[in-house]
Amino acid sequence: MVFLFRLIFVLFIGIITCVLGVIFCLFNPRNPKNVARFAHLFSFFFKPLLGVKVDTRKYPEIEKLGSCVFIANHQNNYDMVVAADIVQPKTVTVGKKSLALIPFFGQLYYLTGNILIDRNNKSKARDTINLVVNEIKKRGISIWMFPEGTRSRGRGLLPFKTGAFKAAIAAGVPIVPICVSDTNNIKLNRLNNGHMIVEMLPPIETKNLRKEDARILMEECYQLMSEKIAQINLEATKLNKKLLK
């Protein structure tokens, strides 16, 4: 019964939000501020609907930072709900072109100003980095990327690809890691799915780095995120155990 209730309401609210969002964005298309607006709106509706509570920890000075490249671990489709509140104004994501074909959501994804790339064409990897760098400089925006390149689906933090780090170095903007605790235990048929933690780490400067330093930067960020994810996973587990007593 819980599963059916959730499924119906998730689809209903999701479609209504996307349709109204598309209409709104038609009057202000590709405005990067809209990504954060609708991310926060999705979070507002779907967190209680999924039975999750999220402790969102922002870096205190993030509003003063300006353009940057956010990198986050990518577990499953629940990421867009759990991590949504930490999305900052004028931040867009980089996603595959096929996302635009998803009914309702895809049209909103495009109109809010996200960057669509052809991930099936590996020869265009350099063009993708150049596109991201140009968008940062031209539009004064920040970029949200998943350096794992795919959903981990319970396999832990997967190896990173260098694209996000090359882009940050080329644009001369900081890298800001975002760590999301385990979301793989969210079940649609369970009333209470517990607490999750999303934590934004301090920015890592790239201005004095060269493109040859991208791999070292990648390894540094991987180590930082791996340690922080283990820490917040343990913290979330202890908190959920206390609530069940």
Order of alpha helices (4+ residues) and beta strands (2+ residues): alpha-alpha-beta-beta-alpha-beta-alpha-beta-alpha-beta-alpha-beta-beta-alpha
